[in-house]
Amino acid sequence: NKEFLHGSDMILGGAPAGIVLVVGGPGSGKGVLSKRLEEECGVVHLSSGDLLRDEVRRDTVLGRQVRDIMARGELVSSAVIVTLMRRVMRDHPGKRVLLDGFPRSIQNAHDLVELCGTPELALHLQCDDTILMERILKRGEQAHQKAMEEEAKNGSSGTTTTTTRRTDDNIYTALNRLRTYHKYHNSTLEWLREQHVPVVNLDCSGSAESVWEQLCAIGRLMRPATRIPPST
């Protein structure tokens, strides 16, 4: 929340953080947390997955190149993701940016530093793989059900259904996504430690609201420690 981000500014020397990473497994709630921070704190939310899915949806040359890779739950090349990030970040100079789902590999991390400098904060969402799997599959079923309801509702009018099921929200791809995540996750955390990036661990096994409350609590703890002046 604003208090948390304000506190992080003080800890990091008073300057607004340019890059905040949101790290966690598929289904951990990175997007939900990032969107709430975007709405309540005015930060810019960039999701590497959303950017790639948008390319696929628009059937661009890049989208056609990465469609099958994403459907298998594998990592898209770092050069492709960094190119997309660079394109979007040009529209938000000087602003705090939340990078959701990035970096996903050491190569991502090195490219990120070259592009934007060292991240100044990382929010790390943690929970058991079983919970992640349940969420991914539930998300897929909910999207599928909603799409069918829209199709039934709009069938007679010929309106195009706007809700689609993510191609990676199935049990086979979900398992591969988790394997890929764990393959690179420890090395990513090690890289953060080497870069002296403060990591805030958040238990995401409960609701999205419980994660938000943890963030708020950390913000309140940081306030007296950093002697943040009262708001006027």
BAROFI-118615 format. One record per residue: y, x, z of N, C-alpha, C in turn; residue in one letter. Coordinates in steps of 0.2 Angstrom, whole numbers, plus 5000, padded with zeros to 4 digits. Atoms other than C-alpha are relative to their C-alpha. Layout:
// BAROFI-118615
YXZYXZYXZA;...
// end
This chain:
// BAROFI-118615
499450045000500050005000500650045000N;499449965000501850055000500150055006K;500049964995501750125017499650064999E;500549955001500250225013500350054995F;499749965005501050294997500650045002L;499449974997502650335006499850055005H;500349954996501650425019499850064996G;500349955004500750525006500650054997S;499549965002502450574999500350055005D;499849954995502950655015499650055002M;500549954999501350745018500050054994I;500149965006501450815000500750034999L;499449975001503250875003500649964998G;499450045001504350735000500149974993G;499950025007504150714981499549954998A;500550055002503250564973499550044996P;500649985003501550604968500049984992A;500150025007501350614949499449974998G;500650025002499550584948499649985006I;500550024995498350484960499449984997V;500650025003496550484956499649955004L;500450054997495450334960499350024998V;500749975002493650404961499549965003V;500550044997492050304964499549984994G;500550025004490450244956500149944996G;499950065004490250104943499949945005P;500150064995490549934953500350025007G;499749984994491450024967500649965002S;499350034999493049924965500650044998G;499449965002494150054957500549964997K;499550045004494949934945500449955005G;499750054995495249804959500550035004V;499649974995496049924971500650034996L;499449975004497150004957500449944998S;499650065002497749834951500449985005K;499650024994498249784968500650055002R;499449944999499249954970500549994995L;499550015006500049924953500449945002E;499650064999500549744958500550015006E;499650004993501249784976500450065000E;499649944999501849964974500450024993C;499749985006502449974956499850064996G;500349945003501350114951499749984993V;500350015007500650134933499250015001V;500750005000498750094932499750024993H;500449985006497750184919499350015001L;500849995000495850154917499750034994S;500349965006494950274906499549954997S;500550055003493550134904500449954996G;499650055004494850004899500350024994D;499749975006495750114887499450014994L;500549995005494050154878499849934998L;500350065002493449974878500549964996R;499550035005495149924870499950024993D;500149975007494850044856499449974997E;500650035003493049964854500249934998V;499850075002493849784854500450004994R;499550015006495149824841499650034994R;500449975005493749914831500450054996D;499649955003494850064828499450064998T;500549955001494050224821499750035006V;500349984994493950294838499549965004L;500450054997493250134845499350004997G;500650005003491850144832499650065002R;500349944998491450324837499750005007Q;500250004993491250284855499649945002V;500450064998490450114855499350015002R;500749994998488650174855499950045006D;500049954994489050314868500149955006I;499950044994489750184880499449955001M;500650054999488350054877499450035003A;500549964996487150194883500150025007R;499849984994488150224898500150075001G;499949935000488450404893500850015000E;499349985000490150504895500250014993L;499649985007491350504880500350075001V;499849935000491950674876500750005004S;499449994996493350744887500649994995S;499549995004494450774872500349934998A;499850075002494450584867500449975005V;499750034994494850524884500750035001I;499449964999496250654886500549984995V;499650025005496950604870500349935001T;499850064998497050424875500550005006L;499550004994497850464892500750034998M;499449975002499150574884500449954996R;499650055004499650434872500349955004R;499750054995499850304886500550035005V;499649974994500650424899500750024997M;499449995003502050464886500549945001R;499650064999502650284889500350005007D;499950014993502850314908500250075003H;499849934997503850484911500249995007P;499750004993504150524929499849955005G;500350054996503150384936499350025004K;500649994996501750384949499449974996R;500550035004500150354939499350005004V;500750014997498450294946499550014994L;500549995005497050364935499349985003L;500650034997495550254938499450024995D;500649985004493850324933500150074996G;499949945004494550494928500250055005F;500549975005494050634929499349985002P;500750014999492250604927499550064999R;500349945001491750784923500450065002S;499649944999492350964926500450014994I;499649995006492950974908500649955001Q;499450044999493950814912500550025004N;499649974995494650894927500550054998A;499649945003495151054918500549974995H;499550025005495950954904500649965003D;499550044996496850844917500650045002L;499549954997497650994925500550034994V;499749975006498151064908500649954997E;499650055003498950894903500549985005L;499650034996499750834919500150045007C;499949964993499650974933499449975005G;500550014995498550964948500249935004T;499950074996498350784956500250015007P;499849994993499150764972499749965005E;500350044995498050634980499449974996L;500650045003496250554977499849955005A;500350054996495650394984499249994998L;500749995001493750404985499649945003H;500350064998492750244985499250015001L;500749994999491050254993499549945002Q;500450054998489550144995499350014997C;500749995003487650134992499949984993D;500150015007486950134975499749924999D;500250075001486049964978500549955000T;499450045000487749884981500350004993I;499749995007488449954965499649974995L;500450035005486949894955500149925000M;500050085000487049714962500749984998E;499350025003488949714958500050004993R;500049995008488749774940499649944997I;500450065003487349644937500449945001L;499650074999488349504945500649994996K;499550005005489849554935499849984993R;500350025007488849544919499849935000G;500250075000488149374924500649955000E;499450044999489849304929500449994993Q;499650005007490649354912499649974995A;500450035005489149294902500149925001H;500050074999489249124911500749974998Q;499350025002491149114909500149994992K;500050005008490949154890499749944998A;500450065002489649014888500449945002M;499650064999490748884897500650004996E;499450005005492248934886499849984993E;500350015006491148924871499949924999E;500250075000490548744876500749965000A;499450034999492348694880500450004994K;499650005006493148754864499649994994N;500450015006491648724852500349954995G;499850055005492348574845500750014997S;499349995002494148634843500050074995S;500049935004493548804834500450055003G;499649954997494548904847499550065002T;500449944999493849084849500050015007T;500149994993493049124866500350075001T;499649944998494149254875499650045005T;500449974995492849304888499450034997T;500649975003491549434883499650045006T;500449964995490149514893500050084998R;500049935001490349704895499350024998R;500749985002488949784885499750055005T;500349954995488749914899499849965007D;500250044994488449774912499349975000D;500750025000486549764911499650055004N;500449964996485149844921499950074998I;500249945003484649974909500650055000Y;499449965000486450044906500250015007T;499749994993486950014924499650065003A;500449954998485450134929500350074997L;499849945003486050264917500750025002N;499349994998487850244922500050035007R;500149974993487350284940499750075000L;500249935001486350434935500550054997R;499549955002487750504925500650015005T;499550004995488950464939499850065005Y;500249954994487950564952499950074997H;500149945003487650704939500650045001K;499449975000489450744939500549995006Y;499650024995490150664955500150065005H;500049944995489750814967500550054998N;499649945002490550944956500749984999S;499350025000492050834954500450005007T;499749994993492350824973500150075002L;499949934999492051004974500650034997E;499449985004493351034961500749985004W;499550034996494550924971500250055006L;499949954995494251034986500350074998R;499749935002494551194977500749994998E;499350015002496151124970500549985006Q;499750024994496651074988500449934999H;499850075001496850894983499849965006V;500250044995496950774998499549944998P;500550055002495450654997500049955006V;500050064995495550485006499349964999V;500650045001493750415009500149935002N;499950074998493650225009499349974999L;500750045000492050125013500149944995D;499950065005491950004998499349955000C;500650044999490249925004500249925001S;499850074998491249765010500449974994G;499650045005492549655001500650054998S;499449975003494049714991500550005006A;499550014994495149655006499850055005E;500149954995494249765018500250074998S;499849945002494549915007500850015000V;499250005000496449865006500250015007W;499849994993496449855025499950075003E;500149934998495750025027500650044997Q;499449965002497150095016500649985004L;499450024996498449995026500050045006C;500149964993497750075042500150074999A;499849935001497850245035500750014999I;499249995001499650215030500349995007G;499750014993500050155048499950075004R;500149944996499250315055500450064997L;499649955003500150425043500849995002M;499350014999501850345047500350045006R;499849964994502050425065499950074999P;500249935001501250585059500550034996A;499649975005502450615045500849985002T;499350024998504050545054500449974995R;499750045006504450425040500649965003I;499450044997506250355043499949934999P;500050075001506350175045500349974994P;499750035006506650065030500749975002S;499450034999508450005029500149934996T;
// end
